Amino acid sequence: MRRDPLLALRPWEAPEVTSWRRLPMNAVDHRDGALSLDGSWHFQLVPAPGASSGEWTRIEVPGAWTTQGVGDLPQYTNFRMPWDDFPPSSPAKNPTGVYERSVDIPADWAGRRIVLQVGAAESVLLVHVNGTPVGISKDSHLAAEFDLSAVVRPGDPATVRLTVIKWSDASHIEDQDQWWHGGITRSVLLYATDPLHLADVTVRARQNGKLRVDCQVRNTAGALPEGWYATGALDGRLLAQDAEFDRLNAEDLRVSDFLGEVRLSTTVRDVRPWTAETPELYELTVRLHRADGSVADTSSHRVGFRDVDIRGRDLLVNGARVFIRGVNRHDFHPLTGRTVSADDMRADLVVLKRFGFNAIRTAHYPNDPTLLDLADELGFYVVDEANIESHDHAHEIADDPRYLGAFVDRVSRMVLRDKNHPSVVIWSLGNESDYGANHDAAAGWVRRHDPTRPLQYEGAAKLDWADPSPASDIVCPMYAPIEECVVHALSGEQTKPLIQCEYSHAMGNSNGTLADHWAAIESIPGLQGGFIWEFWDHGILQRVSDGRPVGRAGAGLYDNGVAAPGHRWAYGGDFGDSPNDGVFCADGMVFPDRTPKPAMYEHREIAAPVRLRYRQGVFLVQNRQHFRGLDWLAAEWILVRADGTTRTATAALPDVPPGGSETIPMPFPLPEGEAWLTLRVTTADDEPWAPRGTEVCLPQVRLSTGNTRLPEPVAGPPVEVDEDGLLLHPLLASPPVLSLWRAPTDNDELGGIAARWRDWGLDALVRKVVDVQREASRVTVVAEYATGAGTVHHEQVITPIAGGLRIEETAELPEELDDAARVGTVFETVAGLDVLDWYGQGPWESYPDRSAGPPVGHHSLPVNELFTPYLRPQESGGRHGVRWFTLSAPDATGLTVQLGAPSQVSVTRYRAEDLAAATHHDELVPRPGCVVHLDAAHRGLGTASCGPDTSPQYLVAPGTHRWSWTLRVL
């Protein structure tokens, strides 16, 4: 049997084999009249390239086969390759999918150029049509196009076979922190053009209204015909042909019989510039004409007029220094893996827009091209990143000449595809691939082809932030402590903008000190923002019964971040994948179903377009935008007092220019006692990303303070305690005792502090009663807790008050116990108390180092909604700055607690040990009562799973801690 010539090339292990007959990348829109080949295909999965055929089944395209139950499952690794061989080797066991379907070639395509486009295939794509080999492609995240004109006959059916090989030499430079999949993950289509066609279109639109459109023309039928020409129209206005360009082309012999070039231009008066805040777009149509005037080809583009420059250490958009409030984003979906629909992508960007983000880094490859269309439309600054990451073998590959062509190919094809998008403001050479000659070669190509945008690459700038020479125009470190960034900005040696490509790792209950980062960024020149890691938790919906992903049939099986019974969010290792990196893929600002985590509200307030300041009876409204006024916003005042009263009034926002501020009068008389004033800001009209009335931000100021005084003791019956001094109370199922531990967060575990807590024994404290003293109706209980870091002394003084009890507590932590999780009280209630009302920060979860988002006010939620279902169960559900709360039953009975000072409080159905013992939420069994924590001190969250821990001021220090609270029956 004759060997398949494509397989004979062994493209899965030959770095030099990257394209064969693949067509060049371009930015021409040829989709009008295209035939979609999406849908059901015949499919078989074989164990390796060239292996004997298996059984045929059906599979959906686009979609990874690893999510469709055909026998090969997803695998998650962070940077480790799934096999041990060094590059460019790939494993012998190499799942290979064969896709096949028939397509009727339209009869009216006779004489036309016929092109097959495969949107993305992971990892190696081999194309056969009617049994004839057509071509090869390797980049898993860019489209590949193949000319089929010579192998199909219009009017007849054609058989298209796409063979996808999962592992290859290219996998070593696609070693990103994400699930490994296999299959055709973006759309497949067939289209036709005239042999005389637009080969490429390059649009350059400047902030001053100048527009230049460069067109390349080819003719597959032979030499270019005489008399052809091109025209362009911008919103119906004709563009002029650049005669000087034509003359120079002729003199330089740059127009040949096979390639034509033409330049069109115009100047738009009173142009509406494009920015992320004002994404103004114009419709451009380019037409290629034959000599008789008939149209041979057409390409449409949406044009945004804007400039991107670096001046000194500032990144400028249209001459203005802008803050980059960014997030890293993968193409991801909990049911289909790597395949994301246009509606899904729009929903992603709508969520980001509503929570104050203005920038996206396409981590770590060019995202689906529809994402850039939507970023142009909705308004985002995009760092477009090439599909290059060689994390496991970064140092070797950076200078390996066998990978030189792949580096340049991947970077250049990305630029050629995406160069006309105004949203793309920066090119990135890839991620975590060290730095070598291959990067410099790719950078050189980009700088020559597109001098209108800066270039960044973290690996080229990480060794010396002050070095002006490497291939990165931006210092873009990962997880640099804010203190180091400040030192650099103040050093006098900074030469480039500092914009972190990754910071504030959002794994589990995280994003501590986010507000501290932005306080520094907004106050220190040279610091300009960064990109949070990342948007999604990459949990795949999995049936617990059979361990397989749900696939496309999972609609309705999740809600508010929680998987339905019988299902769970799977992470590394849940599919039997080995090696794996566990839950490290769950590090997003939203859950797998796009439900925002509490940290999103923190970011929303930090990024708010409106700020409110108050001093000595004067209010100052600040417009924190760069280009837009406040006329698109509406607002109302909300006055909240500690006694439970609330007042509202319509707020008239002043006409404040971007970056400006203006004083406004006090909306209410200044109240006595503690009072807070919130400006609830909403959209005044429908926006493309939000209907009218959508909440934008909640800036708040404290008008006055009040003294929190707990009720004085009264004569009453003696406090009831047992022989160990433990309080007996009809509404408590478990008495109040000292707590120094929390169920470790992902940051606690991976940052190493959880191991210290366990070594100290904080997760299993043993209480030893030292003394129980009764004086009239008061009880004083002294206890000791032995830990591996010394003995903790604890004292409770319990006194009757009108309608209840006052508890005053003291804990003395030895110097060696220098970083506890918390110091406070824990108790459990009887069943039936199902609603929490509180005065403090809310309604969202908050912690000492993540408390800029939730406003102080009166809040109410069912107890079951207080808990945050992070993918790996851990400490969650806390509320910061709580003054008092009640827990009530449907008949309004229950208990109320008043705190002697604003405190960290959590009320959930789970003990810390319940959470720490579980790996997934389907393992948790809610307790019938409530588990209540009252903390005098609670450790910050930080981001130590990948990045800096919390700042020193948010640690629980040794020494004496005092707190007090009251317990009353409703």
N, C-alpha and C positions, 0 to 999 in steps of 0.2 A: 504494500500500500504506500502511495506517495505521501511523504511527510508534509504536513501543513507548513508552508514557508514562514508564516508568522511565528509558529511555535519553534521552528528551527532557529529563529533568532534568539530564543530564550530571553525575551525582553524582561522577565522578572528578575534577572540577575546580571544584566548588562547595562551599566550606567550610560554608555554611549548611545543606546537605542532609546530614543525618547519620542520620535514623531513619525518617521518614515513618510507616509503620504498625507499626514495631517495638514490642513490648511493653516495659513498664518492667522493669528488672532487679530481682531479688528474691532472697531467701535460702531460698525454700521448696523442699523436696525433692519433686518431682512424678514421679520416675522409676519408681515402682511401676507395672508393667503397660505400660511404654513399649515402642514398637517401635523397634528399632535399624535405621537405614538405612545402617549401615556395610557395606562390601563393594564389589562391582564395579558401577560406573556407566557408562553411555554417556558419551562425552566427545569434545569437539573443541576444538582450540586455534586461535584466529583472531588475526590480527596486531593488531587494535584493536577497541574496542567498536563494534558495529554493522556490522562487516565481513562480507562474504559468508561463508556457512557453509563450513567445511572438511570434511575427511573424519572420519567418526565412528570412534572406537576405544573401547577399554575402559580404565578406570583405577580404582585402588583408592582408596576413601574410608574413613577419613581418610588423607591423604598429600599432600605437595606434588607438583605436577606436574613440578617441576624435578628431582625425583629418580626419575621414572618413564619417562624416555626418550621424551617426546612432542615434543621439538624445542626446548624452552626450558630452559636450564641455570642452575644457581645462579651467583650473583655475590657476591663478598665485598668490602665496603668497610668501613672503620672509621667515619669520619664524613662522608666525601665522598658527596654524592648521586650516583646513577648517571647523572644528566643535569645539564645546566648551567642550565636555566631556574629562575627564582626562584619561590618560593611565591606563590600556590597552583598554579602551572602544573605540568602533567604532560606527558610526551612524546607525540608523535603515534604513535610505534611503541610500542604498549601491549598486550602479550600478554594475551589474554582467554580464559579457559576456560569452556566451557559444559558443565555436568553435567546429566544427565537420567536419570530412572528412574521406573518405575511402582511404586506401592505400593497394596496392598489395604487400604482403610479398614475396620476391623472393624465388623460390623453392630451389635454391642452398644454402639457409641459413639454411637448415635442420641440426639439431644437433649443431647449433652455438648459441652463446649468443647474444641476440638481445636487443639493447638499444635505447630508445627514448631520444633525447636531446632537451630541450626547452631552447633557448639561454637566454631569459629574459622575465618575465611576471610581470606586475604591478597590484596588489600587491601580492595576494595569488593565487597560482596555484593548481588546483585539476585535477588529471589525471585519466581518465577512458579509458580502451581499451576493446572493445567488451562487454561493459556493466559492466566490472569488475573494481572495484576501484584499482588503482595502487599506488598512492602516492600524497604527498603534498610538496610544496616548498613555501618559503616566500620572499627570497632576490630578490628584483626587478632588480638587476643589475649583477647577476651571473647566469650561466647556471645551470639547474637542469637535472640530468640524472636518468632514471628509467629502470630497467631490465624488459623487456616484454616477456622474453623467455617462461614463464609459461602461458601466456594469448593470444599468437598468434600462428598460424600454418603456417609455410612456404608453399608457393604455394597457399594460400587462401587470400582473402581480409580481412582486419581488419578495424574496425571503431574506430578512435581515437577521443575522446572528451576531450577538454581542457576547464575547467571552470576557469575564472579569476575574482576574487572578488577585487573591486577597493580599499576599505578601510579595514584596519585591525589594530590589536594591533601593527603590524610591521610598519604601517604608522607613528607612533609616533617616530620611529628612522630612518625614511626616510624623515625628515622634512627639506629638502634642499631648498635653494633659487633657485627655478626653477618652471616651469609649472607642475602642477599635471595632469597626463594622466592616461589612463587605457588601458590595452590590452597586446598583445604579441609583444614585441618591437624588438626582435632579432630573428635570423633564427631558424627554427625547422628542425631537421633531424633525420633520423633513420639509425643506422649502426649495423654491426654484427662483432663479434670477435669469435675466437676459445674459447671454455670453458677455456682452458689454455691461460691466457692472461697477459699482462703487466698491473699491477694495478697502478703503478706510476713509474716515472723516475725523478730523481733529478740530475741535472748537476751542477757541480762546476768547473769553469774554471778560473784559476788564471793568473795574468799578466805575471808570469814567465813561462807560457806554461804548467803548470801542470793541467791535466784534470782528474776529478773523476766523474764517473757516477754510481749512486746507483739505482738499479732496484728492484722493488717489484713485485712479481709474485703470482697470485691466479689461482685457478681452480674451476669454478662453478659446475663442474661435480662431485666433491668430493675431495679426497685427491690429493695432487700433485703427478704426475706420477714419477716413477724412471727415472733418467737419463736426465732430462731436463737441459738445460743450456742456457746462453745468450751470445751473441757476440755484439761487437760494432765496428764501423768504422768511422773515422774522415777524411773527404775528401779522402776516400778510404784506409786510413791507419788503420789496425786492432788495437784495444785496447786489453790490457792484462787483464786477470781475476786476481783479487787480492786474492791470495791464503791465505794470512794472515787473511784477512777479513773473508774468508770462514771458516778458522779454529776457529777464535774467535766466529763466529756465532754459530758454532756447540757446542763449549764449553759453551757458554752462553744460549744455547737452544733457540736462537732467530729465528731459522728456524723450523717451525712446518709443520705438514702435510698440512696446509691450506694456509700458507704464506711462500713464499720463498724470499730470499734476495741474491743479487749478486752485487759485486762491480767491475767495469771495470775502467782501468786507463791507462794513457799514459802521456808522456811529449813531447810537440811539440818544436823542436828546432827552433830558429829564429822566434819565434811566432810573429804575427802581432797583437798587443793589440787592443782591442776595446775601443774607446772613442766616444763622441758625434761628434768630429771633424773628426775622422778616424774610422767609424763604420765597422771594419773588422769582417767578419763572416765566420765561418767554418761549413760545413755540417756534422752533426752527424746522423748516423743511428744505432738504437738499434734493435736487433732481438732476439726473444725468440724461442728456438729450442726444439723440442721433442727429445727423446733419439735417434731416427734414423737420426737426423740431419735436418729433414724437419722443415720449419719455421711455428710456430704457431701464432706469432704476430710480428708486426713491429711498431716502432715509430721513426719519424724523427724530428730533432731539429736543429735550427741554433744557433751556439755557438759563444759567444764573450768572449775573454779572458780579464778579467779586475778585478781589486781590488777596493773596496770602504772601506775607513777607516776614522776614526776621530782621529786626533792627536792634543791634546790640544784643541784649539778653531778653528781648521781648518778641513773642509771636504776635503778629498783627493780622487782623482781618479787616480789610477796607480801611487800613490806617489806624485801627483802634486795638489796643491791648485787651484781649478777651480772656476771661477765666475759662479754663477747660474743666468742666464738671462732667467727667467721662465715666464710662463703664466698658469693661471688656465683654464681648458677646460672641458666643459660638452659634452656629446653626444647630439647633437642638429642638427635639420634641419628645415628650415622654412616651408616646406611642410609636412613632415612626423613626426615632433615632435622629439621623442626620437630615431627614427630609422635612422641609418646612414649607407650608403653603404661603401664598401672598397674603391671605387673611391672617395667618399666624404671625407673619412678619409685621404687618400693620399693627396687630394687637401688641406685639413686643414694643414697638416704638411709641405707641400711644401710652402705654404704662410708663415708659421712661420719660416721656414728655411731661406727664402729669406729676412726676416726682422730681422734676427739676433738673434732669440730665440734659446736657446739650451736646454731648460728644460720645462717639463710639469708636472703640478699637476693634477691628474685625479679627479677633483672636482665634486661631493664629494662622489664618489663611483668608483668601478673598471669600467673603460670604456670598450667598446667592445674589445674583445681580439685581433681583427685585428689591433687595434691601436698600441698595443705593438709590434706586428710583424713589423709594419711600423717604429716604433720608433727604433727598433733594426737595421733596414735596413738603414734608413736615418740619424740616429744619434741624439738621444735626451736622456737627463737624466730625468727619470720619478720618481716622487713621487707617488706611487700607494696607493690610499686612500680607506679604507674600507667604505662600504655603511652604515655608522652610523652618523646620525645627529638628535639629539633630542632637537632642538633649543627652541621650545616653552615650553618644560618641562625638560630642561637639568638637573637641579639640582636633581630633584626627580629620574630620570631614571638612572643617573650615578651610584647610589648605590642600585638600585632596584634589588633584587635577581631574580625577575621574568624575567628580561631581561639579566641576566648573560649569559645564554646559547646562546642567540641571538648575544651578543657582541662577544663572543669567536668564535661562528660558522661563523659569517661574516668575521672576521679578518682571521681566519685560512683558510677558503675556498679561500679567495683572495690569500693568500700566496701559498697555494697548487697549484692554477691555474697558477700563474704568476712567480714562483720562478726561472724558467730557462731563463728568459729574461735578457740579459745583460743591456738593457736600464733601467730596474728597479733598482735604486740605493738606494732608501729609502722606507720603509713601513710607512704608516700613519694609525693611529687608528681611523680616522674619523674626523669629523668637528663639532665645536660648540655644544658640548654635555657635557659641564662642565668637571669635572674630579672626578672619583670615583673608587670603588673597581672593577667594571666591566672592566674598562680600564686596571687596573693592571693585572687582570686575562688574558686578551687578550694579553697584552704585554709580560707576562711570557711565554705564549705559543709560541709567535713569537721568542723570544730570544732563546728558547730551540731548536726550529725547524730550524731556519735560523740565525746563528750567523754571517753570512757574510755581513749583511747589517745593517746600523743604523735604528733607529726607531724614528718617530717624532709624536708629538701630541700637538697642540697649547694650548689646555686646561690644559695640565700637566705642562706647562712651563710659563704660563702667570702671575702667582702671584709673582714669584721671579725668574728673569732671571738668577741670579747667583747661584741658588740652584742646586747642582750637582746630586741630588738624584731622581727626578721624572722620570716618564716613557718616557721621551723624551730625545733623545741624542742631539737634536738640539733645540736651542731657535728659535721658529718660530712664532713670533707675527703677529698680523693683524694690518695694518695701523698705525704702530708706527711712530710718527714724527721722521724724520731723526736726529733731535737734540738729542732725547732720545737715539737713537741707538748709536750715537757718544759718548755720555756721558758714556754709558755702556761699550763700547769698550775701552775707555780710563780710566776706573775706577780702573783697576787692579783686579777686582773681576770676570771678565768673565771667565767661565769654558768651554763653549760650542760654536760651531759656531752659528752665528746669521744670519739666512736666513728667511726673512719674507715670510710666507705662502700666505699672501695677502697684496698687497700694490698698490698704484697708481690706485685708482678706476676709471675705464674707462667709466663712465656714461655720455653720451652726449658729449658736448665739454669740454674735461677734460684732465687729465694726466699732469697738470701743475707741475712744479718743478721736473720732471723726471730726467733731466740732473743733478740737484742739488743732488738728491739721489745718482746717480752713481758717481759723483765727490767725495762724501764722501766714498762710498763703495770701490772705486778703490784706495783711498789714506790712508785708516785707517785699519790696521790689525784687524781681528776679525769680520769685516763686509764682507759678502760674496755674497750678492745678494738677490733675492726674486722672487716672482711670482705675476705678474700683475693680477688684477681682471678686466676682464677676456678676453677670446678670442672672444666670440660671443655677439652680440646683439640678445636676444632671441625674436625677433619679428616673429610672425606667419602670413603668408600671408593670408589675409582675404578679401572675397568679401564684398564690401561696401553695396551692394544691399540687401543681406540676412543675413549678420553678421556671416556667417559660414567660417571656415577655408577652403582654396582652396583644400587641400589634394594633392594627387599625380598628379593631372592634371594641375599643375601650371607652367610647363616649359615655359620659355619665358615671364613670367609675371613680371619680375623684371630685372633691369640692373643698375650697378653702384650705388647700395644702394637704388634705387628708385623703388617703386612698380608701376606697370602699371596703367593707368586710370581705375577707377572702382574697384581698389584694394588698400589696405594699409597694413602697418605692424601693426598688432594688439599687444597690450600689456595688462597688467592686467586690468580687467573691461570691455574690449571690447567684451567679449562674455557673458556679463551679469553676470559674476562670482562675487560672494560676499561671504566672504570678499575677497579683493584683495589688492595688493600693487602696482598698477598702473604701471608706466614706469620703476620701479626699476629693471626690468628684462632686460632693454636695457642698458647694462653697459659693452660692449665689445670693443675690439680693431678693430673689423671688423663689418660691417653691416650684417644683416641676410643672405644676398646672398654672403658673404665672401669678399665683396669689402673692401679693407683696408681703415680705417679712417686715417686722417692726422697724428694722434699720432703714427701710425705704422712707418712712415718715421722718426719721432723723435727717436724712439727706434732703428731703423736701424743704424742711425749714432752713437748713443751712444754705440751700440754693435759692431761697425765696426771692422773687423779683422785688418784693416790698419788705423793707425793714422798718421797725418802729422803735424809737428811742424816747425816753422820758427823763426829764430832769427839772426839778423845782417847778412843777406845774406846767412845763412846756413840752409839747409833743413834737417830735421831728419825724416826718415820713421821708424815707430814703428810697429812691429808685435805683435798684442794684443791677439793672439791665445795662447793656452796652449800646443798644441801638433803638430801643422802643420806649415810647412813653407809657403812661399808666391808663390811657383811655380805653384799653381793652379789658380793664378790670372793674369789678364792682366790689363793694365792701360793706360790712356792718360792724358796729361796736358791740362787744359782749363784756359786761361788767360782772365779775363773779366775786362774791364775798364769802368769808369763811363760815358765816352763819347759815349759808344755803341759799341766800337770795341772789337772783340774777336779773340784770337789766340789759335790754338791747336797744339799739338805735341805728338808723341808716347812717353810713359814713360817706361823705363826699370826698373822694380822693382828689387831691390837688393836681394841677398840670405840672408835673415834675419831669424835667428832661432826663435822659439816660445819665446815670451817675450823679444826679443832683439830689437835693433834699429841700424840704420846705416845712415850716412850722404850721401847725394847725391847732385850733382851740380845743380845750378840754371838753369832751362830750357830756360829762356828768359832773355834778358836784363831788368834790373829793370826799370819799367815805372815811369813816373811822374804822379802826381794826384792819386786819389783813384783807387786801382787795387786789384783784388782778384785772387788767384790761386787755382784751384780745381784739385784734382786728382780723375778722374773718374775711379773707379775700377770695373772690370767685371770678369766673369768667363772666363778662358782661353780655357777651353774645356767643353764638356758636363758633368754636374754633375747629379746625380740621382734626384736632386730637382731643376735643372735649366739648360736650354740649354746654349751652348756657347754664350758669349756676354751678358748674363744677368747682369744687374747692381747690384752690391753688396753694394757699399757705395760711398759717395761723400765727402771725407774729404777736407776741405778748409782752407786756411790761407789768412789773409790780408797782402799784400806786402807793401802797402803804403796808406796813407790817403790823403784826399783832402779837401779843404775848400769849404763848400757849401755857395755860395753867391747868394742871390737873386738879380735880376736886379734892378738897381737904378731907382728912379722915373724920369719921363720925363714930359715935358709940353704936355698937351693934353686936350681933351674935358673933362668937369667935369664928375665925377663919378655919375652915375644915381642911385638914391635911392628913395624910396617912402617916404610918410610923416612919417612913423615909422622908417626910417633909414634902411630899408631892401633893399639889393642890387637888382637891376634890370639888367638882362642879358639875351640875346636872347637864350642861350643854357641852361638856368636854369629854370626848372619848379617850383622850390621852392628855396628861397634864403638861403644863409648860415647863420645858427643860432647856438647858443651854445647847446651842447649836454652833459649831465651828466649821462645818463642812457643807459643801453643795455637791449635787451630782455633777461630775466634771463636764465642762463644756469641751468641745473639740479643741479649742485653744488651750484649755487646761491640760488635756491629755497630751497633745502633740508638743506643747510648749514645755512639758516636763513637770509642771507644778503639781499636777494630780498625783504623780508618783511620790512627791515629797509629802503630800497630805496623807497618803496611805502609809508611808513609812512612819509618820508621826502618829498614826492611829486616829486621825480626826474623823474617819468614816465609821469608827466603831468605839466611840467614847464610852468609857465605863464610869458611871457616877458613884462617888463614895460620899455618903453623908457624914459630915464632920460634927454638925451641931444643929439642933432644932430648938429654938427658944420661943416661948409663948409669953407675951406681955399684954395683959388684958385681952383685947380682941385681935391684936396684931401677932403675926408669926414671922420670925426671921429664920431662914434656912441657909446654912453654910455647907457647901459641897466642894469636893475636889475632883478634878478629872486628870488622870495621869496620861501624858502623851510622850512620844519619843523625843519631844523638844522641851520637856519639863512639865511641871504641874500647873494646871490652870485652876485658880481659885474663883469660886462663883458664889454670890450671895443674892438671895431673894428676900425682900421685905414685903409682905402681903398685908394690906390694911383695908378694913371695910370703909366704903364710902357710900353715899346715898345711892341706893339702887345697885350696888355692885362692889367691886374690889379695885384697889390701886396696887400695882406691882412695881416696885423699884428694884432694879437689878444692877449688879456690879460684877465685872469679870476682869481678872488680872491675868494677862498673858505674859509668860516669861520672855526674856529678850531673845531666846533661841527660836521662839515661835514667831518669826518675823514676817510671815506671809500666809496667814490663814485665809480661808474662803469667805468667812463671815464671822461676826460675833453677834449673837442675838438669841431669840427665843423661838422654839418650835412647839406647837401643840396641835391636837386634832379635835375636830368637833364631832358631834353626833350627826347622824344622817338627817337629810331633809332640809338643810340650810343651803339653798341652791342659787341664791342671787347675792352678788356683792355690790353694794353701793359705797363709794368712797369719795373723799375730797383729797386731791393731790394731783399728781401728773397722770395723764391718761388721754384717751382710753387705751392707748397702745402700751405694750410692754416697754419698760425703760430700766436702765441701770446707771450707777453713778457716773460712768464715763460714756454713757450714751443716753443723754437726757435732754438734749437740745430740742427734740421734736415734739413730745407730748406736752400740751399746755396744762397748767394747773387749773383745775375746775372740779365740778361735781359730775361723777361718772357712775354708770351702772351697767353691769353685764352679768349674764349667767355664769356661774362658776366654771362650767364646762368650756366656756369660750375664753377664759383667762389664760389657759395653757397654750403655748406655741409649739406646734408639732414639728420641731426640727427633725431631719431625717433620722439621725441617731438620737434617741432620747437623751436628754441632758437638762441641766438647770434652765428653767424658762418660766415665763409668766410673772416676773417681778414688776412691780410698779415703784417708781422712785418718788421721794418727797411726799409720802402719804401722811396726812394729818389725823384722819379718823376714817373708820369704815364700819359698815354693818353687814352681817350675814343673816339673811332672813329666809323663812319658809313662805309658802304661798299664803298662809294665814297671818302673815306679818309678824310672827314670833321669831325670835332669834337672839342674836347677841350683837353688841356694839363695842368697838375698841377705839379708844382715843390714845394717841401717841404723845408723849411728852415733848417730842421734837419731830420734825418731818423725817420719816424713816423709809427704808426699803422694805416693802411688804410683798409677800407672794401668797396667793391662795389657789391651790390646785387640788386635784384628786390623788396626787402621787407623793409618796415619800421619796426622799433623795435616793435611798437604796433601791426603790422600785425602778427609778430612771437609770441608775448606774448599772443595774443588772440586765437591762434590756438592750438589744441591738436594733430592733425595729419596733414600730408602734403597734403592730398587730400582737406583740408579746405583752403589752401593758394591760393590766386589769385595774380599772378605776376603783378607788376605795369609796365606800358609801358616804363617808363624811368628808370634811375638808381638812387638808394639811396646810397649816398656817405658819408662816415665818415672819417674825418681826425682827428686823436687823438694825442694831445700832451702827454697824459698819458692814459693808459688803464690798468684796473685791471687785475691781473693774473687770471688764471683759477682755480688752485688748484685742490683738489679732495674732497671737503667738503661734497659731498653727502654721502660719507662713508670713512672717513679718514681725514687727516689734510687739512686745508685750504692752500691757497698759502702763501709763506713766506712774511714777512713784507716788504722786498725791492720791492715786486711786487704790493703793495697796492697804491692807488691813495691818496696822502697825501693832507691835507688842505694847505692853503697858496696861493702864487702867481704862476700861470702857464702862460708861454708865448710860443707862437708859431706863425709861419708865413708861408705863401704860396702864390703862384702866380697862376693866372687863365688866360689862353690864348686860343685863337681860333686857331684851326689847319687851 
